[in-house]
Amino acid sequence: MKNTIFKKGLAVGIIFLLVGVCITSSTGNKGKDTPLKINISKTVNNIEKSNYLKIKNIRGGIGITFLLTNEGDNTLNNITINIEAIGRFIKIKSPKIIHIPELKAGQSTKQKLKIFGLGFGEPVGYKRIKIMISAPGITTMERIVLVNIVGPFVNIISVFFNDEAAFQGYTLFAPEYHTKTYLINNNGDIVNKWSSNYLQCADCYLLENGNLLRSCLPCINHKFPAGGITGRIEMFNWGGDLIWEFEYSYNEFCLHHGFKVMPNGNILMIAWERKEYNEAIANGRNPLSIPAGVIWPCYIIEVEPIFPIGGKIVWEWHVWDHLIQDYDSTKDNYGVVADHPELIDLNFGLLTGFLDWNHINSVDYNEELDQILISLHVQNEIWIIDHNTTIEEAAGHTGGKSGKGGDILYRWGNPQAYRAGTVYDQKLFGQHDARWIKKGCPGEGHITIFNNGFLRLGPLYSSVEEIIPPVDENGFYYLEPDHTYGPKEPIWSYTAENPTDFYASIISGAQRLPNGNTLICDGTSGVFFEVTHEKEIIWKYVNLYPEPVKTNVVKIHRYPLDYSGIKEYFIKNDYNNNLDNILNFSFFE
């Protein structure tokens, strides 16, 4: 008897102790006011049901409350709400099935759920409340509410959602400056995770054989003190064993930002190289724009991995080989910048490019075209160059499939960079993650770009752009009559309904999915969401894994359910079972 009283007394004491902790450590209700929709069914490409029923204002406190609103023009009948508790020591005390016979157009109904339990939610434990709502004529919706709970008191950590229109698959991401990489399913469950000895900094890919490639920072390179620095790429197998490593960080050069795995297994990497004051002056750089006595132009290397350590550089392309300038007429590369859009103005981009003059932040490859796509933060442009060249041709102006050697074949985003426009013609502002849309996806062959909006004129906001580079009958890019590269405007663009609600000044990315939706990474807040062509958010995840105080993520990748690098290993190594509170009191049963 005394033991029973003691156990219950101890439990009550712990509950009241944790109440204070939960209240003071609340992280808020991320995403609580956004209309969301979820279903864990397979991908549905053509949904004819309406999306007029909305779940809003999911809030904690004593239990969980939310608002169900009919935003359509017709009455909805026979609405069913199913409630499920997921995790140990958490119970639903109110009815688990709620029936709403009728909800008229414009009408709302507030629902209150009674919850009782004990424990911390993710990333410490696993405490979730699943709310699924269905009715004839609407898409089934599901909210997965992540909670901390002490008795009846609920603190909402986050809300995940996944409409039946979402592309079903697995999302790979690594928090910036973090040692771990995560693969999650559409419910936000961890399917696999990998640990490194080094901090993540830029990008990661899951290969078709289940191996993981990630960039990282092995040490501080004091010669290149700038954002995006990496210096190392490493490969792990599905089980987490390191099976390959490549370091490229020295006094004269260093890897930074992203990379791209090519179909032949080689890897395109972005690097800086140092150019000292005298060499910069010899090439026509304005002396006033070399305050540190050095600049870092970018270059691309193609590395053939040599297992288990190292690699062979089999191809390279350097910005420094394709310069023009109109500052110093005594130099060999002096010319009229506007007459040579295929070349790079050495003195453009001085506002932010005194040291890191180009700041290439992404690289992509198109096998069919044998071309490389890069994004340049300082120039506010994307460029396409020919990969069908020898190393010698890539350093010159002739040769290759294009006949132009390593000169720029196409550029878009800021015609000021080649003296063909004004600030009002600029389309890109500190952009990231330029990608060709893959075969089999709507818009294949087009280019998507995360347009950060950094230093945009007027209110600051981010957008995702889809463009079609104009080509002639022979497949060559061409200049418009006004001597700029088209298009004048994107064929599709995503912004928030209130544009300034969506702004990521740095990092971030976007990926077109096979069902036509677009997956977006708001890197500065660690929020991933999927939107339809009509710009409706139908999937959302909030990164729960800080590094150590922020949840930044550079960019993400979604892989289909049948991706060969996942399906073979899914059952063998499934990390869905997170750690739970080990306390066990009989009155929770």
Summary of the structure (lengths in Angstrom):
residues: 589
radius of gyration: 26.6
end to end distance: 19.3
largest distance: 98.2
contacts: 1972
relative contact order: 0.12
helix: 10%
strand: 41%
